[in-house]
Amino acid sequence: MKLKSKLIIALFSLCMITIISACGEVPSDEEARHGGIEARELPDITTGSKTSDEENAPSAFYGIWISASHIQSEADKTANAARDCGFDAQVYETTDWENLSPEHWYVVSAGEYATKEEAAEMLPKVKAAGFDSAYIKYTGNKKA
């Protein structure tokens, strides 16, 4: 086998291992033939005016924090990986919330929960998906 073919196979294998370890799922034969886990529809994360659902949403929540970065694109990648694993992950800026760090960070939460108990129920599933350092934190109210 040519070296180039061996490298392509090795790269493909590495991608598959990454998908499996990140999401805890093994792709089917059909998915493997197409290069990995089939694409899933992701929520629209574009910025713009708030929808009525966003305006009516409670401002404070318990989050399962899985990542923090000073670089938004890194946080976005982590949020996309968590969404690929089935979590409602969103990126937040810490300076927008009363109970989060006053230093500017982009943080990723695997969902918003009304109570600490609801978040605690989901935490083991988030950790099992490969986000080992996940923890629960209350945001406090959103700053005006």
GROMACS elastic network, one bead per residue, 0.5 to 0.9 nm:
[ bonds ]
;  ai    aj funct       b0    kb
    1     4     6  0.83524   500
    1     5     6  0.65638   500
    1     6     6  0.67459   500
    2     5     6  0.53634   500
    2     6     6  0.64121   500
    2     7     6  0.87946   500
    3     6     6  0.50606   500
    3     7     6  0.61947   500
    3     8     6  0.87021   500
    4     7     6  0.51151   500
    4     8     6  0.62766   500
    4     9     6  0.87177   500
    5     8     6  0.51126   500
    5     9     6  0.62316   500
    5    10     6  0.85750   500
    6     9     6  0.51602   500
    6    10     6  0.61072   500
    6    11     6  0.85843   500
    7    10     6  0.50057   500
    7    11     6  0.60612   500
    7    12     6  0.85180   500
    8    11     6  0.51003   500
    8    12     6  0.61030   500
    8    13     6  0.85626   500
    9    12     6  0.50720   500
    9    13     6  0.61197   500
    9    14     6  0.85920   500
   10    13     6  0.50893   500
   10    14     6  0.61771   500
   10    15     6  0.86771   500
   11    14     6  0.50616   500
   11    15     6  0.62440   500
   11    16     6  0.87003   500
   12    15     6  0.51189   500
   12    16     6  0.62878   500
   12    17     6  0.87090   500
   12    35     6  0.74307   500
   12    36     6  0.86717   500
   13    16     6  0.51038   500
   13    17     6  0.61938   500
   13    18     6  0.86122   500
   14    17     6  0.50971   500
   14    18     6  0.61823   500
   14    19     6  0.86975   500
   15    18     6  0.50622   500
   15    19     6  0.62644   500
   15    20     6  0.86620   500
   15    35     6  0.86824   500
   15    36     6  0.78090   500
   16    19     6  0.51039   500
   16    20     6  0.61557   500
   16    21     6  0.85635   500
   16    26     6  0.84805   500
   16    27     6  0.80939   500
   16    32     6  0.80169   500
   16    35     6  0.80837   500
   16    36     6  0.62725   500
   16    37     6  0.83985   500
   17    20     6  0.51051   500
   17    21     6  0.60213   500
   17    22     6  0.83949   500
   17    26     6  0.89384   500
   18    21     6  0.52124   500
   18    22     6  0.58941   500
   18    23     6  0.84353   500
   19    22     6  0.52134   500
   19    23     6  0.60276   500
   19    24     6  0.76944   500
   19    25     6  0.76184   500
   19    26     6  0.80875   500
   19    27     6  0.85272   500
   19    36     6  0.76181   500
   19    37     6  0.74723   500
   20    23     6  0.54694   500
   20    24     6  0.50378   500
   20    25     6  0.51140   500
   20    26     6  0.55473   500
   20    27     6  0.75857   500
   21    24     6  0.52914   500
   21    25     6  0.75888   500
   21    26     6  0.89320   500
   21   129     6  0.74029   500
   21   130     6  0.64481   500
   22    25     6  0.82640   500
   22    81     6  0.74859   500
   22    82     6  0.82619   500
   22    84     6  0.89345   500
   22    85     6  0.74787   500
   22   129     6  0.57945   500
   22   130     6  0.51302   500
   22   131     6  0.78042   500
   23    26     6  0.85362   500
   23    81     6  0.81472   500
   23    82     6  0.79349   500
   23    84     6  0.73422   500
   23    86     6  0.84572   500
   23   128     6  0.82639   500
   23   130     6  0.66978   500
   24    85     6  0.80441   500
   24   128     6  0.72589   500
   24   129     6  0.54294   500
   24   130     6  0.73666   500
   25    37     6  0.89357   500
   25    85     6  0.86287   500
   25   129     6  0.87478   500
   26    37     6  0.83916   500
   27    30     6  0.78380   500
   27    31     6  0.55599   500
   27    32     6  0.59519   500
   27    36     6  0.65181   500
   27    37     6  0.57017   500
   27    38     6  0.84849   500
   28    31     6  0.50916   500
   28    32     6  0.61220   500
   28    33     6  0.86440   500
   28    36     6  0.86644   500
   28    37     6  0.80526   500
   29    32     6  0.50304   500
   29    33     6  0.62194   500
   29    34     6  0.87904   500
   30    33     6  0.52479   500
   30    34     6  0.65941   500
   30    36     6  0.87872   500
   31    34     6  0.52100   500
   31    35     6  0.64832   500
   31    36     6  0.52302   500
   31    37     6  0.54228   500
   31    38     6  0.59004   500
   32    35     6  0.51889   500
   32    37     6  0.71176   500
   32    38     6  0.88243   500
   33    36     6  0.73468   500
   34    37     6  0.81080   500
   34    38     6  0.76889   500
   35    38     6  0.81803   500
   36    39     6  0.86633   500
   37    40     6  0.85560   500
   37    84     6  0.89824   500
   39    42     6  0.87818   500
   39    84     6  0.84809   500
   40    84     6  0.71617   500
   42    45     6  0.84945   500
   42    80     6  0.81764   500
   42    83     6  0.71631   500
   42    84     6  0.80447   500
   43    83     6  0.86879   500
   43    88     6  0.87068   500
   44    47     6  0.88317   500
   45    90     6  0.83362   500
   47    50     6  0.85862   500
   48    51     6  0.89940   500
   50    53     6  0.79112   500
   50    54     6  0.57754   500
   50    55     6  0.63592   500
   51    54     6  0.52242   500
   51    55     6  0.63435   500
   51    56     6  0.87018   500
   52    55     6  0.50274   500
   52    56     6  0.61215   500
   52    57     6  0.85313   500
   53    56     6  0.51792   500
   53    57     6  0.60319   500
   54    57     6  0.50992   500
   54    58     6  0.84337   500
   55    58     6  0.82397   500
   55    59     6  0.88930   500
   56    59     6  0.86783   500
   57    60     6  0.89704   500
   58    61     6  0.72713   500
   58   114     6  0.84323   500
   58   141     6  0.87501   500
   59    97     6  0.89946   500
   59   139     6  0.85730   500
   59   140     6  0.78655   500
   59   141     6  0.55358   500
   59   142     6  0.55518   500
   60    97     6  0.82718   500
   60   112     6  0.89371   500
   60   114     6  0.81074   500
   60   138     6  0.73549   500
   60   139     6  0.56477   500
   60   142     6  0.64687   500
   61   112     6  0.58307   500
   61   113     6  0.56093   500
   61   114     6  0.55010   500
   61   115     6  0.73711   500
   61   116     6  0.86769   500
   61   137     6  0.84487   500
   61   138     6  0.58107   500
   61   139     6  0.57114   500
   61   140     6  0.69253   500
   61   141     6  0.80599   500
   62   111     6  0.84263   500
   62   112     6  0.58831   500
   62   114     6  0.62384   500
   62   115     6  0.63235   500
   62   116     6  0.59999   500
   62   118     6  0.85710   500
   62   119     6  0.65809   500
   62   136     6  0.65782   500
   62   137     6  0.55563   500
   62   139     6  0.62718   500
   62   140     6  0.85229   500
   63   108     6  0.86922   500
   63   109     6  0.53924   500
   63   110     6  0.67472   500
   63   111     6  0.60092   500
   63   112     6  0.51021   500
   63   113     6  0.62000   500
   63   114     6  0.89833   500
   63   116     6  0.85112   500
   63   119     6  0.67801   500
   63   135     6  0.80886   500
   63   136     6  0.56095   500
   63   137     6  0.54824   500
   63   138     6  0.62897   500
   63   139     6  0.72909   500
   64   108     6  0.81110   500
   64   109     6  0.50285   500
   64   110     6  0.52577   500
   64   111     6  0.64749   500
   64   112     6  0.75469   500
   64   113     6  0.84761   500
   64   119     6  0.65699   500
   64   120     6  0.84599   500
   64   122     6  0.82757   500
   64   123     6  0.67395   500
   64   126     6  0.80868   500
   64   134     6  0.61899   500
   64   135     6  0.53863   500
   64   137     6  0.65698   500
   64   138     6  0.89890   500
   65    68     6  0.80094   500
   65   107     6  0.70023   500
   65   108     6  0.57035   500
   65   110     6  0.64966   500
   65   111     6  0.87103   500
   65   133     6  0.84304   500
   65   134     6  0.54105   500
   65   135     6  0.54259   500
   65   136     6  0.61118   500
   65   137     6  0.68763   500
   66    78     6  0.81611   500
   66    79     6  0.87026   500
   66    82     6  0.88103   500
   66   107     6  0.76215   500
   66   108     6  0.56823   500
   66   109     6  0.59199   500
   66   110     6  0.68495   500
   66   126     6  0.84405   500
   66   127     6  0.89330   500
   66   131     6  0.61517   500
   66   132     6  0.81555   500
   66   133     6  0.65607   500
   66   135     6  0.69530   500
   67    75     6  0.68242   500
   67    78     6  0.70706   500
   67    79     6  0.84816   500
   67   106     6  0.81474   500
   67   107     6  0.55588   500
   67   108     6  0.51432   500
   67   109     6  0.75012   500
   67   131     6  0.85857   500
   67   133     6  0.83637   500
   67   134     6  0.76997   500
   68    71     6  0.87381   500
   68    74     6  0.86931   500
   68    75     6  0.66935   500
   68   105     6  0.62060   500
   68   106     6  0.55566   500
   68   108     6  0.64192   500
   69    72     6  0.68617   500
   69    73     6  0.88617   500
   69    74     6  0.66407   500
   69    75     6  0.60370   500
   69   104     6  0.89880   500
   69   105     6  0.56038   500
   69   106     6  0.52238   500
   69   107     6  0.64550   500
   69   108     6  0.88290   500
   70    74     6  0.82537   500
   70    75     6  0.83049   500
   70   104     6  0.69997   500
   70   106     6  0.58945   500
   70   107     6  0.87078   500
   71    74     6  0.55834   500
   71    75     6  0.67251   500
   71    76     6  0.89222   500
   71   105     6  0.78385   500
   71   106     6  0.68818   500
   72    75     6  0.50991   500
   72    76     6  0.61007   500
   72    77     6  0.86808   500
   72    91     6  0.83104   500
   72   105     6  0.83878   500
   72   106     6  0.58805   500
   72   107     6  0.87346   500
   73    77     6  0.62240   500
   73    78     6  0.87380   500
   74    77     6  0.51521   500
   74    78     6  0.64215   500
   74    79     6  0.87084   500
   74   106     6  0.86690   500
   75    78     6  0.51454   500
   75    79     6  0.61589   500
   75    80     6  0.86230   500
   75    90     6  0.89817   500
   75    91     6  0.65347   500
   75    92     6  0.89927   500
   75   106     6  0.61127   500
   75   107     6  0.65040   500
   75   108     6  0.63000   500
   76    79     6  0.50343   500
   76    80     6  0.61373   500
   76    81     6  0.86215   500
   76    90     6  0.81581   500
   76    91     6  0.66591   500
   76   106     6  0.87534   500
   76   108     6  0.80250   500
   77    80     6  0.51049   500
   77    81     6  0.62155   500
   77    82     6  0.86795   500
   78    81     6  0.50498   500
   78    82     6  0.62303   500
   78    83     6  0.86106   500
   78    89     6  0.86378   500
   78    91     6  0.89511   500
   78   108     6  0.72422   500
   79    82     6  0.50856   500
   79    83     6  0.61515   500
   79    84     6  0.85929   500
   79    87     6  0.87658   500
   79    88     6  0.84979   500
   79    89     6  0.52404   500
   79    90     6  0.59669   500
   79    91     6  0.66541   500
   79   108     6  0.60712   500
   79   109     6  0.77488   500
   79   110     6  0.77552   500
   80    84     6  0.61294   500
   80    85     6  0.86886   500
   80    89     6  0.74293   500
   80    90     6  0.86300   500
   81    84     6  0.50074   500
   81    85     6  0.65166   500
   81    86     6  0.89809   500
   81    87     6  0.89967   500
   81    89     6  0.87721   500
   82    85     6  0.50382   500
   82    86     6  0.66003   500
   82    87     6  0.55534   500
   82    88     6  0.75441   500
   82    89     6  0.60188   500
   82   110     6  0.68585   500
   82   126     6  0.84577   500
   82   129     6  0.82924   500
   82   131     6  0.85244   500
   83    88     6  0.58837   500
   83    89     6  0.57677   500
   83    90     6  0.87360   500
   83   110     6  0.81743   500
   84    87     6  0.73529   500
   85   126     6  0.88340   500
   85   129     6  0.69688   500
   86    89     6  0.86518   500
   87   110     6  0.56097   500
   87   111     6  0.65597   500
   87   126     6  0.79677   500
   88   109     6  0.81136   500
   88   110     6  0.56244   500
   88   112     6  0.80048   500
   89   108     6  0.65531   500
   89   109     6  0.53857   500
   89   111     6  0.53536   500
   89   112     6  0.84711   500
   90   107     6  0.82613   500
   90   108     6  0.56410   500
   90   109     6  0.56470   500
   90   110     6  0.68017   500
   90   111     6  0.71168   500
   90   112     6  0.88189   500
   91   106     6  0.63157   500
   91   107     6  0.55324   500
   91   109     6  0.66281   500
   92    95     6  0.88014   500
   92    96     6  0.77901   500
   92    97     6  0.87973   500
   92   105     6  0.81382   500
   92   106     6  0.56165   500
   92   107     6  0.52557   500
   92   108     6  0.63240   500
   92   109     6  0.77609   500
   93    96     6  0.57058   500
   93    97     6  0.76458   500
   93   100     6  0.87734   500
   93   104     6  0.66375   500
   93   105     6  0.56925   500
   93   107     6  0.62219   500
   93   108     6  0.89165   500
   94    97     6  0.57245   500
   94    98     6  0.83329   500
   94    99     6  0.83910   500
   94   100     6  0.51910   500
   94   101     6  0.54797   500
   94   102     6  0.65619   500
   94   103     6  0.70760   500
   94   104     6  0.57823   500
   94   105     6  0.54415   500
   94   106     6  0.64960   500
   94   107     6  0.68437   500
   94   139     6  0.86005   500
   95    98     6  0.76134   500
   95   100     6  0.69098   500
   95   101     6  0.65079   500
   95   102     6  0.52354   500
   95   103     6  0.65739   500
   95   104     6  0.55808   500
   95   105     6  0.74505   500
   95   143     6  0.81732   500
   96   100     6  0.80430   500
   96   102     6  0.86074   500
   96   104     6  0.89610   500
   96   141     6  0.87502   500
   96   142     6  0.58186   500
   96   143     6  0.54028   500
   96   144     6  0.80924   500
   97   100     6  0.55587   500
   97   101     6  0.80583   500
   97   102     6  0.84467   500
   97   139     6  0.59372   500
   97   140     6  0.61241   500
   97   141     6  0.58942   500
   97   143     6  0.54470   500
   98   101     6  0.81558   500
   98   102     6  0.82742   500
   98   139     6  0.66413   500
   98   140     6  0.50640   500
   98   141     6  0.55679   500
   98   142     6  0.62142   500
   98   143     6  0.61811   500
   99   102     6  0.85769   500
   99   137     6  0.87352   500
   99   138     6  0.67986   500
   99   141     6  0.73957   500
   99   142     6  0.88406   500
  100   103     6  0.86036   500
  100   137     6  0.85043   500
  100   138     6  0.79906   500
  100   139     6  0.58397   500
  100   140     6  0.74579   500
  101   104     6  0.71421   500
  101   105     6  0.76447   500
  102   105     6  0.85871   500
  108   111     6  0.89178   500
  109   112     6  0.72343   500
  109   134     6  0.88716   500
  110   123     6  0.89381   500
  110   126     6  0.73955   500
  110   134     6  0.88547   500
  111   119     6  0.82333   500
  112   119     6  0.78190   500
  113   116     6  0.70881   500
  113   117     6  0.85413   500
  113   118     6  0.59933   500
  113   119     6  0.56345   500
  114   117     6  0.85710   500
  114   118     6  0.70183   500
  114   119     6  0.80363   500
  115   118     6  0.53540   500
  115   119     6  0.66172   500
  115   120     6  0.87101   500
  116   119     6  0.51310   500
  116   120     6  0.60393   500
  116   121     6  0.86317   500
  116   136     6  0.75330   500
  116   137     6  0.83591   500
  116   138     6  0.80138   500
  117   121     6  0.61973   500
  117   122     6  0.88575   500
  118   121     6  0.51766   500
  118   122     6  0.66771   500
  118   123     6  0.88728   500
  119   122     6  0.52637   500
  119   123     6  0.61134   500
  119   136     6  0.67726   500
  120   123     6  0.51190   500
  120   124     6  0.76190   500
  120   135     6  0.88362   500
  120   136     6  0.72694   500
  121   124     6  0.70276   500
  121   125     6  0.81955   500
  122   125     6  0.54770   500
  122   126     6  0.65288   500
  122   127     6  0.89509   500
  123   126     6  0.51539   500
  123   127     6  0.62632   500
  123   128     6  0.85810   500
  123   134     6  0.72549   500
  123   135     6  0.71985   500
  123   136     6  0.76750   500
  124   127     6  0.50929   500
  124   128     6  0.59963   500
  124   129     6  0.86299   500
  124   134     6  0.89960   500
  125   129     6  0.62871   500
  126   129     6  0.52009   500
  126   130     6  0.70203   500
  126   131     6  0.59750   500
  126   132     6  0.78112   500
  126   134     6  0.71327   500
  127   130     6  0.54011   500
  127   133     6  0.72164   500
  127   134     6  0.62822   500
  127   135     6  0.89405   500
  128   131     6  0.70118   500
  128   132     6  0.72845   500
  129   132     6  0.80372   500
  130   133     6  0.87211   500
  131   134     6  0.56801   500
  132   135     6  0.88465   500
  139   142     6  0.77141   500
  140   143     6  0.88791   500
  141   144     6  0.89321   500
